[in-house]
Amino acid sequence: MRPDAGSYIIVNSANKNIISLLKSNGLEFCGGANDFGKNNSTKALKYITDIIKANNHTYIILVTVPPRYDLMQS
């Protein structure tokens, strides 16, 4: 868990720990709200896609980006 971290930080810290996971283990990834709030959604999607492609030896559950109610409508 990394509150207020962008997808890049979350993915890099997860990569260090995910190597030891087995097929019977799993990883739940819930992040990206900070990136979407800063219009970095393309980068966030790339980091998330990269971690999924690089770690096909375990289950990865991707949770949708939580809604941000503190942003302007635009």
N, C-alpha and C positions, 0 to 999 in steps of 0.2 A: 504494500500500500504506500503510495506516494502522493499525498494531497498537494494540490497546486503545481504538480509537475506536468510538463508537456509529454506528448507521446514519445518523443525521442529519449527522454530520461527514463520513462517507464520501460520501454523496449530494451534499452541498454542494460538496465539493472536486472530485468527478467532474463536476458540472454545468459548472464553469468550463472543463474540458478537453474535454468530450464534444461541445461545439458545433462544433468543428473536424473531427470525424470524418465520414467519408463512408459511403455504403452498403457500400463494399468493405472498410471497417474494422469493428472490433468492440470490444465492451467486455465483460469478464468481471467479474461482480459476485459476490463471495463475502463475506458479512458477516452480521451480526445476532446472533452468539453472545452478545455482551455485552448486547444488548437483551433477549434471551430469558432470560438469567441474572438479569436485574433485573426480570422480569415486565413488560417494555415491548414485548412482541411485537406488540401492535396498532399502536403507533407505528412500529415497524420495518417492518411490512408496508405501512403507508401510505407511508412514504418510498420504499421499493423500488418500489411500484406507481406512485408519482408520477414517478420517474425513467424508468420504462419507457414510460409514457404520453407524457411530454414529449419523448422522444428516439426517434421512430419513423423517423428518417433513417439509422439505423445498426443493426447487429446487436447485441443484448444477450444474453449468456449468463448465466443466473441459476443459481448453484450453491447447493445446499441449505445451510442453516445447519450449520456443523460441530458435532458433539456436544460437550457440556461434561461432562467426567468429574470436574470439581472441585466440582460442586454436590451438594447433598443430594438424596436420592431424590424428595422431595416437589416 
